[in-house]
Amino acid sequence: MHYRALNPELILATAELLQQRVSERFPDSGLRKVATELVSLAHDMAKSAKALETPIWWLRILIGIVIAGGGAVFLFVGTLLSFDRISTGAFDFVQGIEASLNTFLLAGLGFLALVRAEERIKRKRVFEELHSLRSLIHVIDMHQLTKDPAALSTNFKPTRNSPQRITNSADLARYLDYCSEMLSITGKLAALFAQSVNDDVVVDAVNSVEELGSNLSRKIWQKITMIETSGRLRSNPKTG
């Protein structure tokens, strides 16, 4: 069972180790601050996901009281209230049946809404957490956006407004790899909520966040591949 479910503690440990690695290699970079924020968000989300596994007892008790009260009303109307003085003509009888059916239908819908109230509350909490996670994913993407392998070329000429570039191929590849690892961790944090809340809507939302991170990570690895290819070409020039 240990390997059939995500362990929040191991995800937190991975995020903290990544933050240390980024701090050691790029101490003055904005990516270090992003890694620190990822660790903070990971702690908050691990707690939130754990809390969602626990039933909302006050809500369940309230729903139980409401259902019991509604049942008592039906019992009183159906068995204790005297109908001796009420006309039982054919028209009134049909109207009574129609009113009873409408009452039972509304009661059934109300019962269903009460039962699903906890599900809706938990779903809303998950969406709030995933919104924060989605925003952080875009922040990570912004930090890798200007890390262009073309800047490693000897023919590259920066302009006056060009952003600060990493001119060492190994450092640039490592920077991009850190961004990719961060995106991977965000996907695991999102998956914690799908693991805690068994709801199809939540699963779809989690998959959407994971897909966003995977698509951005794929673009990052295209850059890393370009760096590695360029490095091999420089180390093994063609001879003719």
Salt bridges, closest charged atoms under 4 A:
GLU16 OE2 - HIS43 NE2 2.95
GLU53 OE1 - LYS50 NZ 3.59
GLU118 OE1 - ARG60 NE 2.75
GLU118 OE2 - LYS122 NZ 3.43
GLU119 OE2 - ARG116 NH2 2.91
GLU119 OE2 - ARG123 NH2 2.82
ASP177 OD2 - ARG174 NH1 2.85
GLU181 OE1 - ARG21 NH1 2.85
ASP199 OD1 - ARG123 NH2 2.86
